[in-house]
Amino acid sequence: MSERIWNFGAGPAMLPEPVLKQVQKDVWDIAGSGIGIAEHSHRGKTFEKVIRETEQACRDLAGISDDYHVLFLQGGATLQFSMVPLNLLPKGGTADYLVTGVWSEKAVSEAKKVGNVHEAVSSAPKHDRIPPASEIKYSANPAYVHMTTNNTIYGTQWTTEPPVPAGVPLVADTSSDMFSRPIDVSRYGLIYAGAQKNLGPSGVVLVIIRKDLADLGPRDLPILLQYRTHVKDGSMHNTPNTFGIYVIGEVFKWIKAEGGLAAMAERNEAKGKLIYDYLDASPMFTARAQQGSRSLMNVCFNAKSEELEAKFLAEATKRGLDGLKGHRSAGGIRASTYNAMPIEGVRALVDFMKEFEQANS
Ligand SMILES: *Cc1c(COP(=O)(O)O)cnc(C)c1O
């Protein structure tokens, strides 16, 4: 029936099929309005309902309290690398960063343009593990602590929040594992996630910010760089990514219908077990990340040689298993198994790996 293939790409990544089918309809005509979703004014009743319901669904999924604003912004996670320090790092202050991969390094480099940065811990250069709490050395009085919950490129993931000094807001880049499992938002001051991994199409970044923090930024910052602007105007100071926000709303409905975040976690654990158990037993393939630090979203592994990896990738593509090439900075093979990837896709991958192993050993 479907000509679609298994897409293990890291992002923009696959979307749930029921969502795509609904989107097909609503692009033509949403809610009997005679106008497609991408053609509606962001100031009109139809889109107003979409954004309101999307925010509410987000709040419901994670039990987000009224102490937080939920925003749908543009500029991706990358603009948050700048907005976070611009708004939360006061003159002369220091921000502490937990560096567990390429994206954390990029966040550090943007923060350094704004103020003092202290790297409280780092897994460089290999980034194949999440450092234990005992290795973290915070500065005397950090304005905030920044972490990256899932290392998309090297395939490591925090299993829980690190300990943070009392009263210091924890800021998290959750771009590649947001809503892949339950999240206790009350542990964080600010959470941001580029949508294109686990939440929807590219072009939207979800920002969840504690109300008091949204008002900290200097008032002479460019208007779009101040969180308070987006709070005041309900993510619509200028034209938002209406289509992207709509799709995210459909993904939230799908997550809810599938049983919510606990159900997502259960599915992601089952997928992870299938592939990591196979990797641990395989004489040809090795998981990149250390036990206990492994990502359930981006499974990174190597074959015995680069030649075998190239051959594997070429043959996998022919079999309808796509997007498996590792990030250019890490090499190897990466299977991204976000919420939308069903266990059947992971089974197809593991079956192919077994076959490849037999044919090439
Ligand atoms: C993909 C990714 C980013 C970059 O997101 P953009 O939306 O392209 O800016 C940042 N952080 C993490 C953890 C990512 O996976």
The ligand as an ORCA input file, in Angstrom:
! r2SCAN-3c Opt
* xyz 0 1
  C      19.355     19.459     15.777
  C      19.817     20.005     17.061
  C      20.080     21.372     17.227
  C      20.009     22.376     16.087
  O      18.700     22.670     15.822
  P      18.309     23.800     14.747
  O      16.822     23.769     14.864
  O      18.837     23.352     13.426
  O      18.892     25.078     15.173
  C      20.466     21.818     18.470
  N      20.571     20.968     19.516
  C      20.330     19.645     19.387
  C      20.468     18.758     20.564
  C      19.945     19.124     18.163
  O      19.706     17.813     18.035
*
